[in-house]
Amino acid sequence: VLSHWLATRTARHASLEYLRRLQADAGVFDTTPGWRHSLKHFAMFAETLLDKILALGQRYPADRVHMERHGVLERVRSGQGGLIITAHLGCLELCQVMADQVPGFRLTALVHTGHAEQFNRLIRRLDAGSRVELLQVTDLGPADAVKLAERVARGEFVAIAGDRVPLRGGRSVTASFLGHDARLPIGAYVLGAALRCPVFTMACTHRDDGYVVRFEHFAERIELPRGSRDAALTGYAVQFAQWMEAQVRQSPYDWFNFYPFWDQ
């Protein structure tokens, strides 16, 4: 961790920028964050990477994961699917614990990487019965949207990140995050409008010697009126940014965006 922290100047500066802006916005630390805080941020990421592999192999102790479902369980039992908007917060792979605890819960996670199928093979090797699947969405097209709609109609859930603009670009809007304007992608809200299903947020952050997984209601439906579509997209992005702020204030070292987030 120390060698990686020393060798990656961009990531180190991005970590310090985030921590200092969080301090200026919420005062969560006793002093202005410095190199020790940033190094702890990197160490938390390293620990979380290990926990991701343990979670995928069902080797992370389930009794150390506290679930806050906020209505998701009831929807699963009633056969209703939905869209989950996530962020790069903590160990999201521990939602596998929920898949094990809640019969019928299945999740398709959309990722901006061409290695999704390789990762799916790893998941199947670690856990042949896994109900979590990755789907590469760099070039999400109508056929993929139809496939996802079918899964939601079967009562399954689809997860997509709302805090990172794809490397190849893509439309984004501006929203305030920790007191400064940032670009946030609109893909989650466009997809939500197409799926016409309930939308939730999900975060999995450290608590004591384990994690807490939070599922919260975001919107019953994503509505993008023809005459005010851009304003609606910005409104949803602002709502999501406010949710992210609430998460990082509770667990400041759990947001893993090691690049210049405010100046992309």
Secondary structure, DSSP 8 states (H G I E B T S, - for coil): -HHHHHH-HHHHHHHHHHHHHHHHHH--SSS---HHHHHHHHHHHHHHHHHHHHHHTT-S-GGGEEEE-TTHHHHHHTT--EEEEEEEEE-GGGHHHHHHHSTT--EEEEES-TTHHHHHHHHHHH-TT--EEEEE-TT--HHHHHHHHHHHHTT-EEEEESS---TT---EEEEEETTEEEEEE-HHHHHHHHHTS-EEEEEEEEETTEEEEEEEEEESS----GGGHHHHHHHHHHHHHHHHHHHHHHSGGGB---S-TT--
